[in-house]
Amino acid sequence: MTPSELGRALSVDWPDRDPQSLAYAARFLLPLVQVPPRGLWGRTGRPTNTTAEAWLGASMSSDPSVENLVLRYLAAFGPATVSDIRVWSWLTALREVVDRLRPRLRTFRDEAGRELVDVQDGLLADEDLPVPIRFLPQYDNVFLSHHDRSRILADGLMIDELAWKGGILIDGFVGGAWRIRRERKAATMTVTLYVPITGEQRGDVEAEGARLLAFLARDDQPLAVRIVVAGSEGLLSA
C-alpha cells in the first residue's frame, strides 16, 4: 500500500484518528520494505510499502540480538565509542551490552582519552595509506554513524551544510559536497569544496564527479561539473 492507502485502511478500525497519523505510526513501528518500482532509473514513482514478513516470506524474530547488532555495527564502523553506537542505533543501555561483549572485543583510546571498542578482527588502515577521492550518497551511514562527527567531517564543517547533498571524502574526511541538477537540456553537478585542496586533488574531484554524472544522467544529455571553492567558481565540461 501507499501511505495514503494505508491510512484509509487503518481508519476503518480507528475512525476517530487522523489517517495520515495512523500511516506514520505504522511506518515507524512496523518493519516495512519499500517495494519496487519506487526507485525507477531517471524518474520516480509512488512509495509503496509492505511488511518485511510478507516480502521475505519469513517471520521476524520476537527477540532480536542486540549483541549481534553491536558487533555488526563495529565491523562496519569501529573502532567506536558506546555513544557512537547509540547515535547510529537509537538504542539505549548499550554500556551493559558492550560490557557483556568485552571478551569478544578489543579496546583503544583516542586522543581525548575516550575508550574505543572494535571487533577483534577489524582492519586498521595504516595512517599513511593514500586515500582516494570518494563521492558518497546523501545521508550515507559513514558520517551518520558517529556521535563525534569530527572523526569523519573536516575541521569546521557542520553536517547541516550537507543537507540535501552527498558528501565527498577528501583524504578520508568529508570535505566537500555534491548535488546534481537535471534539466531538459543538460545535467550539471555542482561540487562545493569546504577545505583547501591541491591541484592533483582537484583533478581527481573533477574526474570522479564527471564519472558519477555520466553514470547518473541520460545518454543524450550534455554534462558539466561545476566546482565552487572559497567564493570562486570554475566550470569543467564533460
N, C-alpha and C positions, 0 to 999 in steps of 0.2 A: 504494500500500500504506500501511497504518497502520504506525507504528513497530514494533508487536508482530509484524505480518505480515512486515515487512522483516527483523526479527531472526531469525524462524523460517526464512525463505527463505535467508538467508546462512549459517545454521547447517548447512545441507546440505553446504556446501563447507568450513566451518570448525567441525566438531562439537566441538572441544576449547575453543572460545571461548564466552564468555558472550553469549547472543543480544542482550540489551539493549545491551551494549557494542558489538557489531557494528553495530546500528542507529544508535547515536550516531556511530560512526566514519563511516558512510555519510552521515549528515545533516551532519556537519561538513566532510567532504572533497569532497562532490559538490555541484554547483549544482542545487538542487532547487526545486520550486514546490509550495506548499501549495494544493491544488486545492479548488474548491467541492464540496460545500456545507459547508465547515468553519465559516465565519462566517455564521450564519443570524440574521436580524433578530429580536432578542428572545430567542433561545435559541442553544445551541451544538451542535456536532457533533464527531465524532472527527476529529483531524488526519490527513489523508491526503496523501501526497506522491507526486510523480512527478519524473522528471528534467526539467531545463529543456529539453533537446534534444527529448524526447518531447512536451512541452507546446507548444513553439514550432514544432516541425517543421523545425528547422534545427540544424546543428552549432555547438557553441560554439567560439570561437576558441582555438587552441592557444597563441597568443602575444598575449594582450590588451595593449593600450597603457596603460601606467601613466601616460604623459603625458596622455592623454585623461581618465583618471580624475582626475588632479590638477586639470586645467582645469575639469572639471565640478564638482568639489568647490568650487573657488574661485568659480565662477559662482553657486553657491548660498550659500556661507558666507564668502566673502572680504570684506575683507582678512583674512589669516590667517598665522600663523607656520607654519614647517615642522612644529613639534611638534603644532600643531592638526591638520594634515593626517594626521600619523602616528596620533594618537589616534583619529581618525574611521575611517581605512582599515585600521588594524592592520598597515600595511606599514612596512618599514624601508628604510634607504638612500635616503631621499627627498630629501636635500640635493642629491645628484647630479642627480636628476630635475628639481628646481626650477632648478638652475643651467643645465641644458640648455634649459629653457623661458624663461629670462630675456628673450630678445628679444621674447617674446610677452606679457610681464608688466609691471606697474608696481609700484613699491615705496613703502612708507610706513614711518614709525617711530611706535610707540605711546609712551605716557607713560613707560614704563620703558626706552625706547631699543631695544626689540626690533624687528627687521625684520618687516614685514608685506608679503605679496605678494598680488596680485589680478590678475584678467584686465583687459585694457586697457579694455574697455567696461563694466566693472562699475559699477553705480549707487551713489553715495554720497549718502545722505539728508542733508538739512540738519539740523544738530543741534537746531534749534528747531522742527522739524516735529512737530506734535501726533501722538501715538501712541495709537491706541485700545486698549481692553482686549481681550485675546485669550485664549481658553481653548485650551490645547494638549493633544494626546493624551498618554497615558502614554509615557515614553521617546522623546519627539519628538526628531528629529535636531537641532533648533535648539539644544538645550542639551547634547547629547551630542557635538557636533562641535568642541569646543574643549578644548585642554589646560588653558588658564587660563579656568576657567568663571566667574571674576568678570566676564568680558566680557558674560555673559548672566544670571548669578544676582545677585540683590540682595545688598547688603553683609551678610555674616554668615550667609547662607543656605547650607546644605550640601545637596548633591544627594541625600544619604541621606534627607532629610526629604521627598523627592518619591517615595519608594518606593511602588509600587502606587497612585500618584496621578498626575493630569495637572497640568501647570503652568499658571499664569496669568501672562500678560505684563501688567505694570503699568508704564507709561511705558517700555516696551521691555525691561524686565528681569523675570525670573521672580521675583515677589514674593508668590506665593500658590499654593495647590494646591486641586484639587477631586477629589471622589470621589462616586459615586452608589451608593446602597443601594436595591435594588429589593425590595420586599416585596409580598405579595399585595394588601394594602390601599392601599399608597401607594408612591411613588418619592421619595426625599429626596436632594438634593445637599447635601453638606457642603463649604463653602468655608472654607479656613483661610488667613488673611492673616498674613504674616510681616513686613510693613512698614506703617508708618503711611500712611493714605490720606485724601484729602479726602472731604467729603460727596458731591461730584459723582462722584468715582471710585467710591465705594461704591454709588451708584445705578447706575453703569454696570456694575459687577461683578454686582449683583443682576439687572439686566435681561439681561445676556449669559448668566448662569447659568440664568435662567428659560427663555430661548430654547433653550439647549442641552438642558436637561432635558426640555422639551416635545417636542423632536425625538427624544430617545432613549427616552422612556417610552412605555408603551401609551396609546392614546387614552382608555381608560376609567379610568386611574389618577389619583387626586388627587396633586398635585405640591407640593413645598415646597423652597425653597432656604434652607439654614441657614448663617448667617455666624458664624464663630468668629474672634475677633481679640483679642489681648492679654489672654486669660483671660476675656473677656466673650462672651456669646452672644446672637444675635438670630435671629428666625425671620421669613421672608417667605413667605407663602402665595402660590402661583402658580395 
